């Protein structure tokens, strides 16, 4: 009698076996992990792009401040290596900007603006924008 019940259970073709269920759950897990990993990378890259774009805008703004000046007052107007520290740039407390004016020759100056932001990785370099100004 018990042999008959055992044969009936073994010959039952309804439902999934444990192995089929395990394989399908494993495949589903790999797919979900892949999607979550791609989403995480996308969010990090989006954040970096936002900070980088804002740093470019702040660097351009810093250089353009000096380009708008009368070139004859440029040498004494801005202290070499003047830094606007974190929190001093209006609306952008997480950014710091350093502007440097170097005289190349009698009539030419190099204006360099370097921008860093707080959420930047420790091994990252600041964004640097440099322009020449002729008197």
Secondary structure, DSSP 8 states (H G I E B T S, - for coil): -HHHHHHHHHT---S--HHHHHHHHHHHHHHHHHHHHHHHHHHHHHHHHHHHHHHHHHHHHHHHHHHTS-GGGHHHHS-TTEEE-TT-STT-TTEEEEEEEEE-SSSEEEEEEEEEETTS-TT---EEEEEEEE-
